[in-house]
Amino acid sequence: MRCIARDSSTNASSCTFTVTVRDLPPVLTVTYDSTNVLFCWPRTCGLFVLEGASDLTSSNSWTELSGPYPVSGNDYCVSVPATITETNRFFRLRSN
């Protein structure tokens, strides 16, 4: 970015600088009731998708939970049935 300042006598001075914007990773909120697990993250993080896997041994075991994601207030929220037939389930947000 370049800025130029001038005074009433037409003297001028300029400077150049770089602006870097870094987004913080989104916070994934997880709540549980007796039948469902609810995953929510801010709508400002629209370029993220929710993925699930049953194990962590393979990097290609992640599958996207299909969207579009429902909006609840300022968040995207996905409800996943809480089943006791599965030993483990893992979830993550991935930048799309």
ABEGO torsion letter per residue (X at the ends): XBBBBBBAAGBBBBBBBBBBBBBBBBBBBBBBBAABBBBBBBAABAABBBBBBABAABAAABBBBBOBBBBBEABBBBBBBBBAABABBBBBBBBX
